[in-house]
Amino acid sequence: MNRWVRLVLVVIGIAHVYTFMHLPVLNNPNENVRVYMTRALAEDGTLAIGRRTLDAAGRPRDGEGPTATWGYVNDKALVCDDPADKPPACDGTLYSAKAPGTSFLGVPAHWLVETMGGDDLSLRDLTRALRLLCITIPTLLFALFFAGFLSRHIRRPGIVCAILMGWGLGSMGFTYGQLFAGHQLTALALFAGFMAWDAGRAATGSRQRRADLLLGAGLGCAVAFEYPALFPAIALGIAFLHARPGWRRSLSVFVGALPAVVGVSAFHTRAFGSPWSTPYSWLENPGFIRDIAPGWMGLQAPTWEAFHGSFFAPFNGLFFFAPWMALILAAAWMRVRRDWSHDDTRPALTAALVVFATYALFISSHSLWRGGWTLGPRYIAGCVPFVGFAVGVAMDRASDRVPGLAMPLLAGLVTASVVITGTCSLVSQGFPFEFHNPFTELAIPLLVDGHVAENLGNLVGLSGLPSIAPLLLLVASACGGMLWRSAGDGDSLRRGAALATALGVAAATLWLVTSIDEPFNEAKHSKDRWLRANWVPSDQAPASARRQQLNHMRGQRDLASAEWLELGNLEARAGNRSAALARYRAAMEEFPEDSPGR
């Protein structure tokens, strides 16, 4: 493996373990309900996460299990005790409304943490452990295989580095590589099956059988991690059958998928009474029930709103948060227009494009395409490595014809993507609907004010921006090296032109992204103040640290009028209006009677 590729992998690894974004006030249902189910399985030996009862007034009360310990969580399924009743107005058992694979994977991790002395873990501590053991470590292990796979199909190490940077730092692969949810695991499982399929095309004997088993395991696990993965899994299955493998190979694929199929079927049967009954039929949240009511499980005819919102809109678009992924359109055009008949990469490229097209059709047809507070269209996060592979192959081939343009174009777009996705991932796991362009309206202001995720820098006494300075410097160096390598090995004039092109593409992309804006309003101000007031750690930003310092000082001595005013301004900025008014009154009392301020 090329040494530059190895260096990029090291940077990706450090970036994935450097921060820990966890804001309890968000009560992230996408993650928490999976953590609840893991704890119920590991500690209580049950799939249920709690019980719902109705009081005399008909109001619901959730208790027992993790729900009783950690409180309310969204994204639940409710199975009523009386079959004649319907959720949510009934007594019954609460289950996770997510595909069970992630929670299943968390059980051995939970046991490991307990064995190492982690009894009676808080939700925060267990979430941290599950993220590291079940998401981040598998992501970094996958990165090694992904790099090797790309290197076998892409001749230019510079393009391999750029694709790894785009996947690992400039896409949902970075954001959801640090979240205990099914999105990243689905991407890893699907692409692992895809790599096995590609290896099995030329293999024979026992190697071929192993490849087929791994293909089946990857497809089965992907669906176990996330139900929508069924559609790209079917697409890959069709690609497998298209090669006319015969019944023995098909049987091997089925055997590989069997453990995941059995696990999901057991969950459905135990919780909902049938292998075919999914949590979607038992949702307890009336809003979610309405969201998926159109069509079949929310699937209907594709709409322009869903397509545009999922790929181009600044509040959710795949190509907005990761502009380099828009090159998938160029890859598709090249596949259609160019003669790849003598290229061994052609079948794999075709399959990757089909997977992306399947995901695009799915999200464009889903009534819940927005996906809540997210950073990008999370339901199609599984397509990211497929897009990376297709774009890498296309840019590698394009470099044969336009060597001074293809690589600089890719490097510039990847750099812009790292800035956009990286900035957003440092301050949140998702953004409120009130923000039209969360990158400029929320992420940048929060970052500038020091509201960044808890990170390794905090361990040595740093807070705010200084705490993430080592990470920023490391990632900036990696991007600089990628841009430099995009200039190629020609004479100085050509290298300078290529480097200028790459920098120009990055600058133009960032200018375009930041120019998309809407006026601030009270709803945006309210959400901004709410996030700042509930930030964890609370002293991460300098303003928050100063507010805490002044509040501590007023318990020790009387503050001067200027200090009361400063504290009032800080409380107001944090959204604490009552406290701010009290501090202003205290400041006025400190002024002399003849002061002009009175």
SELOSE-191881 format. One record per residue (C-alpha): y negated, z, x negated; residue in three letters; residue number from 1. Coordinates in steps of 0.02 Angstrom, whole numbers. Layout:
BEGIN
Y Z X ALA NUM
...
***
This chain:
BEGIN
0 0 0 MET 1
-173 -48 -66 ASN 2
-272 99 -139 ARG 3
-421 62 -26 TRP 4
-307 75 124 VAL 5
-245 243 61 ARG 6
-424 305 41 LEU 7
-466 253 219 VAL 8
-314 347 283 LEU 9
-373 504 192 VAL 10
-546 489 271 VAL 11
-468 467 444 ILE 12
-358 619 416 GLY 13
-504 730 365 ILE 14
-611 671 510 ALA 15
-473 713 636 HIS 16
-454 893 578 VAL 17
-636 931 535 TYR 18
-701 967 712 THR 19
-641 1061 865 PHE 20
-737 1016 1023 MET 21
-704 1144 1159 HIS 22
-831 1191 1292 LEU 23
-750 1313 1415 PRO 24
-885 1280 1544 VAL 25
-820 1102 1565 LEU 26
-645 1167 1610 ASN 27
-578 996 1560 ASN 28
-442 960 1691 PRO 29
-373 814 1593 ASN 30
-322 935 1456 GLU 31
-312 1108 1534 ASN 32
-185 1068 1669 VAL 33
-67 1004 1535 ARG 34
-92 1163 1434 VAL 35
-55 1265 1591 TYR 36
109 1173 1618 MET 37
160 1194 1435 THR 38
132 1381 1447 ARG 39
227 1393 1612 ALA 40
376 1304 1535 LEU 41
376 1399 1371 ALA 42
342 1574 1438 GLU 43
406 1574 1617 ASP 44
536 1435 1613 GLY 45
460 1351 1764 THR 46
369 1189 1800 LEU 47
250 1274 1922 ALA 48
79 1326 1857 ILE 49
39 1442 2003 GLY 50
42 1477 2189 ARG 51
-85 1442 2326 ARG 52
-107 1555 2475 THR 53
-232 1549 2617 LEU 54
-324 1707 2666 ASP 55
-362 1760 2844 ALA 56
-514 1646 2848 ALA 57
-412 1497 2787 GLY 58
-490 1497 2613 ARG 59
-373 1450 2470 PRO 60
-328 1575 2334 ARG 61
-238 1516 2177 ASP 62
-135 1641 2079 GLY 63
24 1677 1981 GLU 64
73 1600 1815 GLY 65
-60 1523 1701 PRO 66
-176 1499 1850 THR 67
-184 1687 1874 ALA 68
-217 1717 1689 THR 69
-339 1578 1647 TRP 70
-416 1539 1816 GLY 71
-450 1383 1916 TYR 72
-402 1214 1849 VAL 73
-420 1043 1929 ASN 74
-296 898 1936 ASP 75
-159 995 2024 LYS 76
-23 944 2145 ALA 77
18 1059 2292 LEU 78
188 1063 2376 VAL 79
171 1155 2541 CYS 80
301 1284 2590 ASP 81
306 1210 2764 ASP 82
350 1023 2753 PRO 83
247 995 2911 ALA 84
86 1046 2819 ASP 85
-19 938 2706 LYS 86
-120 985 2551 PRO 87
-239 1069 2526 PRO 88
-235 1176 2683 ALA 89
-69 1265 2658 CYS 90
26 1397 2562 ASP 91
128 1318 2424 GLY 92
173 1292 2241 THR 93
52 1217 2117 LEU 94
105 1089 1986 TYR 95
18 981 1860 SER 96
-36 814 1935 ALA 97
-14 728 1766 LYS 98
135 638 1692 ALA 99
241 776 1613 PRO 100
276 704 1440 GLY 101
129 786 1350 THR 102
169 957 1423 SER 103
353 936 1377 PHE 104
302 894 1198 LEU 105
195 1050 1193 GLY 106
340 1169 1226 VAL 107
417 1167 1050 PRO 108
241 1178 979 ALA 109
209 1332 1087 HIS 110
371 1412 1028 TRP 111
324 1374 847 LEU 112
155 1459 867 VAL 113
238 1609 948 GLU 114
363 1621 806 THR 115
219 1625 682 MET 116
142 1774 770 GLY 117
40 1692 906 GLY 118
86 1806 1053 ASP 119
-30 1816 1204 ASP 120
-133 1666 1152 LEU 121
-297 1630 1237 SER 122
-324 1462 1320 LEU 123
-438 1412 1177 ARG 124
-317 1460 1039 ASP 125
-167 1379 1123 LEU 126
-267 1221 1155 THR 127
-316 1214 971 ARG 128
-134 1233 916 ALA 129
-69 1104 1040 LEU 130
-201 978 989 ARG 131
-157 995 806 LEU 132
33 996 822 LEU 133
57 874 966 CYS 134
-89 752 950 ILE 135
-176 754 782 THR 136
-23 765 668 ILE 137
71 627 765 PRO 138
-88 522 756 THR 139
-100 539 568 LEU 140
85 503 545 LEU 141
66 349 655 PHE 142
-81 294 547 ALA 143
36 276 398 LEU 144
155 161 493 PHE 145
10 68 574 PHE 146
-66 34 402 ALA 147
100 -32 338 GLY 148
123 -142 491 PHE 149
-52 -215 474 LEU 150
-25 -246 289 SER 151
131 -348 325 ARG 152
40 -462 448 HIS 153
-135 -468 372 ILE 154
-158 -540 198 ARG 155
-329 -465 158 ARG 156
-333 -277 121 PRO 157
-518 -272 167 GLY 158
-477 -323 345 ILE 159
-337 -195 354 VAL 160
-461 -60 301 CYS 161
-588 -117 430 ALA 162
-459 -114 571 ILE 163
-400 59 519 LEU 164
-581 119 517 MET 165
-612 44 688 GLY 166
-455 119 763 TRP 167
-465 289 677 GLY 168
-653 323 681 LEU 169
-737 196 794 GLY 170
-638 193 956 SER 171
-552 301 1086 MET 172
-416 321 956 GLY 173
-533 446 870 PHE 174
-595 532 1028 THR 175
-425 556 1109 TYR 176
-339 588 944 GLY 177
-415 762 960 GLN 178
-373 802 1141 LEU 179
-213 872 1217 PHE 180
-194 731 1343 ALA 181
-81 581 1367 GLY 182
-198 441 1315 HIS 183
-173 445 1127 GLN 184
14 482 1139 LEU 185
33 334 1256 THR 186
-52 220 1129 ALA 187
59 285 989 LEU 188
220 268 1089 ALA 189
181 94 1155 LEU 190
133 26 986 PHE 191
282 110 903 ALA 192
391 16 1028 GLY 193
294 -142 990 PHE 194
323 -121 802 MET 195
508 -94 835 ALA 196
513 -251 943 TRP 197
430 -351 805 ASP 198
551 -282 674 ALA 199
700 -318 786 GLY 200
659 -502 802 ARG 201
720 -538 626 ALA 202
845 -395 607 ALA 203
1033 -402 629 THR 204
1175 -280 651 GLY 205
1137 -94 646 SER 206
954 -123 601 ARG 207
933 -226 756 GLN 208
1014 -92 865 ARG 209
901 42 792 ARG 210
750 -67 826 ALA 211
805 -93 1006 ASP 212
833 94 1030 LEU 213
660 130 961 LEU 214
584 -1 1074 LEU 215
662 82 1226 GLY 216
611 255 1168 ALA 217
432 198 1141 GLY 218
418 117 1313 LEU 219
500 264 1401 GLY 220
394 395 1313 CYS 221
234 298 1348 ALA 222
266 307 1536 VAL 223
315 491 1520 ALA 224
147 525 1438 PHE 225
45 425 1562 GLU 226
101 339 1722 TYR 227
-13 185 1706 PRO 228
80 140 1545 ALA 229
216 72 1660 LEU 230
124 -94 1671 PHE 231
103 -132 1484 PRO 232
280 -66 1459 ALA 233
341 -196 1582 ILE 234
241 -329 1489 ALA 235
326 -282 1325 LEU 236
494 -279 1413 GLY 237
465 -456 1473 ILE 238
418 -508 1296 ALA 239
584 -433 1238 PHE 240
684 -524 1372 LEU 241
593 -686 1335 HIS 242
684 -691 1168 ALA 243
851 -696 1265 ARG 244
925 -545 1174 PRO 245
1084 -530 1279 GLY 246
1154 -384 1377 TRP 247
1203 -278 1225 ARG 248
1026 -274 1159 ARG 249
957 -241 1332 SER 250
1078 -97 1349 LEU 251
1015 -25 1184 SER 252
836 -31 1249 VAL 253
890 57 1409 PHE 254
982 192 1312 VAL 255
828 220 1205 GLY 256
720 244 1360 ALA 257
848 353 1451 LEU 258
793 525 1386 PRO 259
614 496 1444 ALA 260
672 426 1610 VAL 261
784 577 1639 VAL 262
645 698 1592 GLY 263
517 621 1710 VAL 264
645 604 1850 SER 265
694 787 1831 ALA 266
512 840 1845 PHE 267
486 735 2001 HIS 268
646 795 2082 THR 269
618 979 2045 ARG 270
435 980 2094 ALA 271
422 847 2229 PHE 272
598 823 2294 GLY 273
637 648 2232 SER 274
642 550 2067 PRO 275
523 424 2145 TRP 276
397 550 2210 SER 277
249 566 2091 THR 278
111 699 2090 PRO 279
-9 569 2163 TYR 280
71 596 2333 SER 281
38 784 2327 TRP 282
-141 798 2261 LEU 283
-231 954 2319 GLU 284
-408 894 2280 ASN 285
-480 802 2432 PRO 286
-597 703 2319 GLY 287
-453 637 2214 PHE 288
-357 594 2372 ILE 289
-504 488 2430 ARG 290
-522 408 2259 ASP 291
-345 338 2257 ILE 292
-335 301 2444 ALA 293
-379 114 2430 PRO 294
-230 0 2406 GLY 295
-70 69 2329 TRP 296
-103 225 2226 MET 297
-281 163 2201 GLY 298
-229 -13 2149 LEU 299
-308 -157 2243 GLN 300
-382 -328 2208 ALA 301
-484 -335 2046 PRO 302
-671 -306 2066 THR 303
-817 -358 1958 TRP 304
-887 -181 1964 GLU 305
-729 -108 1889 ALA 306
-714 -246 1758 PHE 307
-896 -239 1704 HIS 308
-901 -49 1708 GLY 309
-743 -32 1604 SER 310
-788 -158 1469 PHE 311
-976 -186 1459 PHE 312
-1072 -46 1548 ALA 313
-1159 78 1430 PRO 314
-1095 228 1525 PHE 315
-911 185 1507 ASN 316
-883 14 1428 GLY 317
-746 -14 1300 LEU 318
-852 -142 1207 PHE 319
-1007 -31 1216 PHE 320
-930 119 1127 PHE 321
-825 9 1012 ALA 322
-912 -160 990 PRO 323
-783 -220 863 TRP 324
-653 -225 1002 MET 325
-751 -366 1086 ALA 326
-677 -478 951 LEU 327
-517 -475 1054 ILE 328
-599 -614 1154 LEU 329
-613 -718 995 ALA 330
-431 -678 955 ALA 331
-377 -740 1126 ALA 332
-480 -898 1107 TRP 333
-407 -932 935 MET 334
-231 -905 1001 ARG 335
-259 -1033 1137 VAL 336
-353 -1161 1034 ARG 337
-266 -1154 864 ARG 338
-93 -1210 813 ASP 339
3 -1053 765 TRP 340
173 -1136 780 SER 341
214 -1110 596 HIS 342
148 -933 586 ASP 343
275 -793 603 ASP 344
138 -680 673 THR 345
118 -790 828 ARG 346
244 -699 942 PRO 347
175 -528 898 ALA 348
-4 -586 925 LEU 349
43 -659 1094 THR 350
128 -498 1147 ALA 351
-22 -393 1093 ALA 352
-140 -504 1192 LEU 353
-28 -492 1345 VAL 354
-31 -301 1333 VAL 355
-220 -303 1325 PHE 356
-231 -424 1472 ALA 357
-115 -311 1571 THR 358
-225 -161 1538 TYR 359
-381 -262 1582 ALA 360
-305 -315 1748 LEU 361
-250 -138 1785 PHE 362
-418 -54 1755 ILE 363
-511 -193 1847 SER 364
-399 -161 1998 SER 365
-405 29 2000 HIS 366
-517 122 2121 SER 367
-531 267 1996 LEU 368
-581 155 1851 TRP 369
-726 269 1803 ARG 370
-603 407 1757 GLY 371
-722 556 1771 GLY 372
-821 623 1623 TRP 373
-752 515 1483 THR 374
-800 428 1323 LEU 375
-744 252 1364 GLY 376
-616 194 1494 PRO 377
-483 323 1452 ARG 378
-349 248 1566 TYR 379
-334 100 1449 ILE 380
-340 196 1285 ALA 381
-163 135 1255 GLY 382
-228 -40 1215 CYS 383
-331 13 1062 VAL 384
-200 -16 924 PRO 385
-147 -180 1007 PHE 386
-327 -239 1004 VAL 387
-339 -183 822 GLY 388
-187 -284 774 PHE 389
-243 -441 868 ALA 390
-420 -433 800 VAL 391
-358 -404 623 GLY 392
-241 -554 629 VAL 393
-375 -665 705 ALA 394
-508 -616 578 MET 395
-384 -639 436 ASP 396
-350 -817 492 ARG 397
-534 -850 528 ALA 398
-575 -798 349 SER 399
-481 -953 289 ASP 400
-613 -1063 372 ARG 401
-771 -954 368 VAL 402
-742 -830 225 PRO 403
-924 -777 218 GLY 404
-934 -736 404 LEU 405
-772 -668 476 ALA 406
-754 -513 367 MET 407
-941 -468 367 PRO 408
-943 -487 557 LEU 409
-795 -370 576 LEU 410
-863 -244 450 ALA 411
-1034 -240 533 GLY 412
-961 -213 707 LEU 413
-842 -78 645 VAL 414
-986 13 560 THR 415
-1088 12 719 ALA 416
-936 72 817 SER 417
-907 218 697 VAL 418
-1089 270 721 VAL 419
-1081 259 911 ILE 420
-910 334 943 THR 421
-925 460 801 GLY 422
-1093 524 861 THR 423
-1032 542 1039 CYS 424
-868 625 987 SER 425
-962 755 884 LEU 426
-1053 821 1038 VAL 427
-939 797 1187 SER 428
-769 741 1254 GLN 429
-852 652 1399 GLY 430
-1021 628 1481 PHE 431
-1093 670 1653 PRO 432
-1119 527 1775 PHE 433
-1308 556 1776 GLU 434
-1329 472 1605 PHE 435
-1337 282 1600 HIS 436
-1330 270 1410 ASN 437
-1255 435 1349 PRO 438
-1268 381 1167 PHE 439
-1458 380 1166 THR 440
-1495 493 1314 GLU 441
-1380 638 1269 LEU 442
-1275 619 1111 ALA 443
-1415 582 987 ILE 444
-1533 719 1052 PRO 445
-1393 848 1049 LEU 446
-1341 797 874 LEU 447
-1520 801 808 VAL 448
-1543 976 880 ASP 449
-1383 1036 796 GLY 450
-1272 1048 950 HIS 451
-1114 987 865 VAL 452
-932 1032 888 ALA 453
-860 1185 805 GLU 454
-803 1128 633 ASN 455
-739 1176 461 LEU 456
-917 1195 397 GLY 457
-938 1347 510 ASN 458
-803 1436 409 LEU 459
-918 1442 258 VAL 460
-1071 1499 353 GLY 461
-1150 1331 394 LEU 462
-1210 1287 569 SER 463
-1289 1140 656 GLY 464
-1311 977 561 LEU 465
-1278 1055 389 PRO 466
-1105 1106 448 SER 467
-1053 924 476 ILE 468
-1147 854 326 ALA 469
-987 841 220 PRO 470
-901 743 358 LEU 471
-1050 628 383 LEU 472
-1062 596 197 LEU 473
-877 557 185 LEU 474
-878 437 333 VAL 475
-1039 355 274 ALA 476
-960 325 104 SER 477
-807 247 186 ALA 478
-918 133 290 CYS 479
-1020 88 136 GLY 480
-862 43 40 GLY 481
-801 -63 185 MET 482
-967 -156 195 LEU 483
-965 -184 6 TRP 484
-789 -253 10 ARG 485
-837 -369 153 SER 486
-944 -464 28 ALA 487
-787 -534 -54 GLY 488
-763 -587 -235 ASP 489
-875 -738 -250 GLY 490
-1033 -762 -351 ASP 491
-1180 -642 -330 SER 492
-1273 -757 -210 LEU 493
-1127 -771 -91 ARG 494
-1089 -586 -104 ARG 495
-1269 -544 -66 GLY 496
-1271 -660 85 ALA 497
-1109 -586 152 ALA 498
-1170 -407 127 LEU 499
-1335 -449 213 ALA 500
-1237 -525 358 THR 501
-1131 -368 378 ALA 502
-1282 -252 372 LEU 503
-1376 -366 492 GLY 504
-1232 -366 617 VAL 505
-1222 -175 610 ALA 506
-1410 -154 629 ALA 507
-1424 -282 770 ALA 508
-1279 -203 864 THR 509
-1353 -28 851 LEU 510
-1525 -93 902 TRP 511
-1449 -177 1055 LEU 512
-1351 -22 1104 VAL 513
-1501 95 1085 THR 514
-1617 -23 1179 SER 515
-1515 -2 1339 ILE 516
-1598 145 1425 ASP 517
-1658 214 1589 GLU 518
-1801 337 1622 PRO 519
-1759 521 1610 PHE 520
-1758 614 1775 ASN 521
-1731 791 1837 GLU 522
-1543 764 1857 ALA 523
-1527 715 1674 LYS 524
-1639 859 1619 HIS 525
-1533 980 1720 SER 526
-1369 923 1642 LYS 527
-1446 923 1468 ASP 528
-1509 1102 1489 ARG 529
-1342 1156 1562 TRP 530
-1245 1090 1412 LEU 531
-1364 1168 1287 ARG 532
-1358 1337 1375 ALA 533
-1168 1339 1375 ASN 534
-1137 1270 1201 TRP 535
-995 1342 1097 VAL 536
-1022 1409 967 PRO 537
-1184 1469 1047 SER 538
-1276 1486 880 ASP 539
-1228 1313 817 GLN 540
-1402 1241 846 ALA 541
-1553 1315 753 PRO 542
-1647 1341 918 ALA 543
-1501 1437 991 SER 544
-1484 1542 833 ALA 545
-1670 1584 838 ARG 546
-1657 1632 1022 ARG 547
-1514 1750 983 GLN 548
-1611 1822 836 GLN 549
-1765 1858 942 LEU 550
-1661 1935 1081 ASN 551
-1580 2048 952 HIS 552
-1750 2093 878 MET 553
-1823 2145 1046 ARG 554
-1684 2273 1060 GLY 555
-1739 2347 894 GLN 556
-1930 2342 909 ARG 557
-2074 2278 1015 ASP 558
-2104 2093 988 LEU 559
-2275 2022 952 ALA 560
-2354 1911 1083 SER 561
-2319 1754 982 ALA 562
-2135 1804 969 GLU 563
-2126 1834 1157 TRP 564
-2201 1662 1186 LEU 565
-2079 1582 1065 GLU 566
-1934 1669 1150 LEU 567
-1997 1613 1320 GLY 568
-2004 1433 1262 ASN 569
-1829 1444 1191 LEU 570
-1760 1519 1352 GLU 571
-1845 1382 1453 ALA 572
-1773 1249 1340 ARG 573
-1600 1324 1365 ALA 574
-1623 1316 1554 GLY 575
-1643 1505 1580 ASN 576
-1797 1498 1691 ARG 577
-1794 1678 1752 SER 578
-1777 1743 1574 ALA 579
-1916 1626 1517 ALA 580
-2037 1691 1649 LEU 581
-1997 1871 1601 ALA 582
-2034 1834 1418 ARG 583
-2197 1748 1463 TYR 584
-2250 1901 1564 ARG 585
-2208 2012 1416 ALA 586
-2313 1900 1305 ALA 587
-2462 1914 1421 MET 588
-2448 2104 1420 GLU 589
-2465 2101 1230 GLU 590
-2632 2009 1235 PHE 591
-2789 2120 1222 PRO 592
-2893 2133 1381 GLU 593
-3036 2034 1304 ASP 594
-2924 1899 1230 SER 595
-2968 1720 1281 PRO 596
-2786 1699 1326 GLY 597
-2810 1817 1473 ARG 598
***
